[in-house]
């Protein structure tokens, strides 16, 4: 396993960070006023801070859609993919 990590990350024990996306459309905590643009803006700030700190990898999570569900709906998946895609474009 360590050889695979080294090949992928250049280190045997990578440090992986997490960008937690805000509540996505359709969830009770979603902020309609700031919308997707606000979600992108907040995620971008977190992403830039983690990149500046030189983490080996960054994952994206959706912990702010509460109450938690046992299944994922298409809208949440599409919104998260869109946000991550927008952040990728800005590299």
KETI-667217 format. One record per residue: residue in one letter; x, y, z of N, C-alpha, C, O in turn. Coordinates in Angstrom, 3 decimals. Example, Ala and Ser with C-alpha at 12.3 -4.5 7.8 and 13.67 -1.06 7.14 Angstrom:
BEGIN
resn nc1 nc2 nc3 cac1 cac2 cac3 cc1 cc2 cc3 oc1 oc2 oc3
A 13.190 -5.690 7.800 12.300 -4.500 7.800 13.200 -3.300 7.800 14.236 -3.319 8.465
S 12.850 -2.250 7.080 13.670 -1.060 7.140 12.900 0.030 7.870 13.409 1.138 8.039
% end
This chain:
BEGIN
resn nc1 nc2 nc3 cac1 cac2 cac3 cc1 cc2 cc3 oc1 oc2 oc3
X 0.828 -1.192 0.000 0.000 0.000 0.000 0.871 1.254 0.000 0.583 2.203 -0.729
X 1.920 1.269 0.799 2.775 2.456 0.875 3.405 2.793 -0.470 3.581 3.968 -0.791
X 3.751 1.763 -1.273 4.326 2.020 -2.595 3.328 2.750 -3.496 3.709 3.631 -4.267
X 2.063 2.383 -3.395 1.039 3.056 -4.205 0.882 4.512 -3.778 0.747 5.400 -4.619
X 0.899 4.752 -2.475 0.832 6.133 -1.994 2.035 6.926 -2.478 1.892 8.071 -2.909
X 3.192 6.341 -2.413 4.393 7.054 -2.828 4.340 7.403 -4.316 4.699 8.511 -4.715
X 3.896 6.460 -5.118 3.784 6.723 -6.561 2.784 7.840 -6.851 3.007 8.667 -7.734
X 1.695 7.858 -6.110 0.644 8.838 -6.350 0.955 10.206 -5.750 0.734 11.234 -6.390
X 1.468 10.217 -4.517 1.643 11.465 -3.789 3.090 11.916 -3.616 3.338 13.065 -3.249
X 4.043 11.031 -3.876 5.447 11.376 -3.672 5.875 11.271 -2.219 6.947 11.751 -1.850
X 5.050 10.651 -1.398 5.362 10.430 0.015 4.664 9.155 0.472 3.630 8.768 -0.073
X 5.242 8.512 1.476 4.635 7.267 1.963 3.415 7.520 2.834 2.527 6.673 2.926
X 3.372 8.681 3.472 2.259 9.000 4.358 1.699 10.384 4.000 2.032 11.380 4.642
X 0.852 10.433 2.977 0.312 11.733 2.550 -0.632 12.322 3.595 -1.301 11.601 4.335
X -0.665 13.633 3.630 -1.612 14.341 4.487 -2.719 14.862 3.578 -2.476 15.661 2.673
X -3.928 14.398 3.834 -5.072 14.702 2.980 -6.043 15.590 3.747 -6.437 15.268 4.868
X -6.423 16.705 3.141 -7.339 17.663 3.758 -8.727 17.532 3.133 -8.913 16.831 2.139
X -9.702 18.226 3.739 -11.078 18.160 3.261 -11.667 19.558 3.133 -11.597 20.360 4.065
X -12.244 19.840 1.976 -13.055 21.043 1.798 -14.500 20.597 2.029 -15.015 19.736 1.316
X -15.140 21.189 3.026 -16.530 20.860 3.324 -17.428 21.856 2.591 -17.421 23.048 2.896
X -18.185 21.368 1.642 -19.108 22.231 0.901 -20.247 22.659 1.819 -20.640 21.928 2.727
X -20.763 23.844 1.569 -21.931 24.305 2.319 -23.155 23.487 1.935 -23.098 22.648 1.036
X -24.255 23.737 2.622 -25.498 23.022 2.334 -25.903 23.245 0.873 -25.964 24.378 0.395
X -26.173 22.157 0.191 -26.473 22.197 -1.241 -27.966 22.422 -1.506 -28.794 22.216 -0.619
X -28.303 22.845 -2.732 -29.719 23.064 -3.071 -30.564 21.831 -2.750 -30.174 20.694 -3.013
X -31.730 22.101 -2.175 -32.638 21.006 -1.827 -32.546 20.599 -0.367 -33.455 19.948 0.149
X -31.460 20.971 0.310 -31.347 20.620 1.731 -31.910 21.762 2.578 -31.913 22.910 2.132
X -32.384 21.470 3.785 -33.016 22.498 4.613 -32.111 23.689 4.944 -32.617 24.798 5.113
X -30.805 23.501 5.040 -29.895 24.577 5.420 -29.349 25.372 4.229 -28.545 26.285 4.416
X -29.775 25.036 3.016 -29.293 25.730 1.823 -29.622 27.208 1.892 -30.753 27.579 2.204
X -28.650 28.052 1.606 -28.824 29.504 1.631 -29.186 29.969 0.222 -28.311 30.110 -0.632
X -30.451 30.201 -0.015 -30.918 30.601 -1.347 -30.396 31.977 -1.752 -30.217 32.249 -2.939
X -30.152 32.842 -0.771 -29.673 34.193 -1.085 -28.286 34.172 -1.719 -28.053 34.850 -2.719
X -27.372 33.406 -1.149 -26.012 33.363 -1.716 -25.914 32.343 -2.846 -25.044 32.458 -3.710
X -26.797 31.351 -2.846 -26.884 30.380 -3.936 -25.595 29.610 -4.222 -24.704 29.513 -3.379
X -25.529 29.075 -5.418 -24.363 28.300 -5.851 -23.115 29.178 -5.878 -22.021 28.718 -5.552
X -23.283 30.443 -6.268 -22.144 31.363 -6.309 -21.509 31.485 -4.930 -20.284 31.494 -4.811
X -22.327 31.578 -3.894 -21.815 31.652 -2.529 -21.109 30.374 -2.106 -20.088 30.416 -1.420
X -21.657 29.246 -2.517 -21.019 27.960 -2.198 -19.642 27.869 -2.846 -18.686 27.406 -2.225
X -19.546 28.312 -4.090 -18.265 28.297 -4.797 -17.276 29.232 -4.110 -16.114 28.877 -3.912
X -17.735 30.417 -3.749 -16.870 31.402 -3.098 -16.292 30.861 -1.783 -15.094 30.991 -1.530
X -17.136 30.261 -0.959 -16.680 29.722 0.326 -15.740 28.528 0.134 -14.720 28.420 0.814
X -16.084 27.646 -0.782 -15.228 26.486 -1.043 -13.878 26.929 -1.599 -12.848 26.334 -1.285
X -13.886 27.975 -2.424 -12.639 28.498 -3.005 -11.711 29.011 -1.908 -10.506 28.766 -1.951
X -12.264 29.721 -0.928 -11.441 30.211 0.186 -10.791 29.052 0.935 -9.599 29.094 1.241
X -11.576 28.018 1.230 -11.036 26.851 1.932 -9.985 26.146 1.083 -8.917 25.788 1.580
X -10.287 25.949 -0.191 -9.357 25.271 -1.090 -8.031 26.014 -1.170 -6.970 25.396 -1.075
X -8.076 27.325 -1.342 -6.843 28.110 -1.436 -6.028 28.037 -0.151 -4.800 27.966 -0.201
X -6.696 28.052 0.997 -5.979 27.944 2.275 -5.283 26.589 2.391 -4.144 26.511 2.852
X -5.961 25.537 1.978 -5.370 24.195 2.057 -4.233 24.035 1.047 -3.225 23.396 1.348
X -4.386 24.603 -0.135 -3.308 24.544 -1.114 -2.098 25.334 -0.644 -0.962 24.904 -0.844
X -2.327 26.475 -0.026 -1.230 27.289 0.512 -0.489 26.522 1.607 0.730 26.633 1.739
X -1.234 25.750 2.384 -0.629 24.952 3.457 0.103 23.719 2.914 0.736 22.986 3.674
X 0.014 23.494 1.616 0.746 22.430 0.911 0.367 21.009 1.345 1.233 20.155 1.538
X -0.937 20.773 1.493 -1.389 19.407 1.744 -1.083 18.558 0.515 -0.969 19.078 -0.595
X -0.950 17.259 0.717 -0.625 16.352 -0.394 -1.829 16.114 -1.305 -1.671 15.872 -2.501
X -3.020 16.184 -0.736 -4.245 15.962 -1.519 -5.394 16.656 -0.810 -5.338 16.925 0.390
X -6.440 16.941 -1.581 -7.632 17.574 -1.018 -8.857 16.821 -1.521 -9.004 16.560 -2.715
X -9.726 16.480 -0.583 -10.992 15.832 -0.911 -12.116 16.845 -0.691 -11.915 17.876 -0.049
X -13.282 16.548 -1.221 -14.442 17.409 -1.043 -15.538 16.611 -0.350 -15.803 15.463 -0.707
X -16.169 17.224 0.639 -17.219 16.536 1.379 -18.489 17.365 1.444 -18.477 18.576 1.224
X -19.558 16.700 1.746 -20.870 17.325 1.816 -21.466 17.041 3.195 -22.427 16.282 3.323
X -20.888 17.655 4.212 -21.332 17.410 5.579 -22.416 18.377 6.039 -22.969 18.205 7.125
X -22.724 19.370 5.251 -23.654 20.400 5.705 -25.099 20.177 5.272 -25.976 20.970 5.615
X -25.353 19.118 4.532 -26.740 18.784 4.189 -27.316 17.959 5.338 -27.077 16.756 5.448
X -28.081 18.640 6.189 -28.681 17.939 7.322 -30.187 18.125 7.251 -30.649 19.162 6.775
X -30.940 17.188 7.692 -30.519 15.950 8.335 -29.844 15.013 7.330 -30.159 15.021 6.140
X -28.918 14.215 7.834 -28.192 13.283 6.985 -29.137 12.235 6.414 -30.071 11.783 7.076
X -28.870 11.868 5.178 -29.680 10.867 4.489 -28.840 9.620 4.228 -27.612 9.700 4.174
X -29.484 8.483 4.070 -28.774 7.243 3.755 -28.575 7.069 2.253 -27.819 6.199 1.819
X -29.246 7.888 1.474 -29.084 7.850 0.022 -28.731 9.250 -0.466 -28.989 10.240 0.218
X -28.146 9.321 -1.644 -27.765 10.605 -2.221 -28.669 10.874 -3.410 -28.858 10.011 -4.267
X -29.227 12.077 -3.455 -30.080 12.387 -4.592 -29.262 12.976 -5.744 -28.137 13.437 -5.554
X -29.840 12.951 -6.917 -29.165 13.413 -8.124 -28.817 14.896 -8.053 -27.755 15.306 -8.522
X -29.695 15.697 -7.475 -29.454 17.145 -7.401 -28.219 17.463 -6.563 -27.417 18.316 -6.944
X -28.058 16.786 -5.428 -26.879 17.015 -4.579 -25.600 16.608 -5.297 -24.591 17.311 -5.241
X -25.654 15.481 -5.963 -24.481 15.007 -6.698 -24.116 15.979 -7.812 -22.944 16.304 -7.998
X -25.115 16.442 -8.549 -24.872 17.378 -9.650 -24.345 18.709 -9.134 -23.433 19.285 -9.727
X -24.909 19.206 -8.036 -24.463 20.488 -7.476 -23.019 20.391 -6.996 -22.217 21.284 -7.266
X -22.681 19.320 -6.289 -21.306 19.139 -5.809 -20.346 19.031 -6.994 -19.273 19.634 -6.976
X -20.716 18.280 -8.004 -19.857 18.132 -9.184 -19.661 19.472 -9.888 -18.561 19.779 -10.347
X -20.711 20.260 -9.972 -20.623 21.583 -10.604 -19.666 22.488 -9.826 -18.809 23.142 -10.419
X -19.810 22.523 -8.516 -18.959 23.365 -7.675 -17.496 22.956 -7.814 -16.625 23.807 -7.997
X -17.230 21.675 -7.730 -15.852 21.187 -7.862 -15.316 21.496 -9.254 -14.151 21.867 -9.399
X -16.146 21.350 -10.273 -15.732 21.697 -11.637 -15.383 23.162 -11.779 -14.409 23.508 -12.448
X -16.162 24.025 -11.159 -15.883 25.462 -11.199 -14.568 25.776 -10.494 -13.804 26.623 -10.956
X -14.302 25.104 -9.389 -13.032 25.320 -8.667 -11.861 24.829 -9.508 -10.799 25.450 -9.512
X -12.040 23.741 -10.207 -10.971 23.202 -11.063 -10.628 24.177 -12.186 -9.458 24.345 -12.530
X -11.641 24.815 -12.753 -11.430 25.781 -13.836 -10.562 26.946 -13.398 -9.879 27.556 -14.221
X -10.581 27.258 -12.124 -9.876 28.415 -11.613 -8.403 28.147 -11.322 -7.674 29.066 -10.950
X -7.961 26.926 -11.483 -6.536 26.593 -11.213 -5.607 27.353 -12.135 -4.389 27.197 -12.049
% end
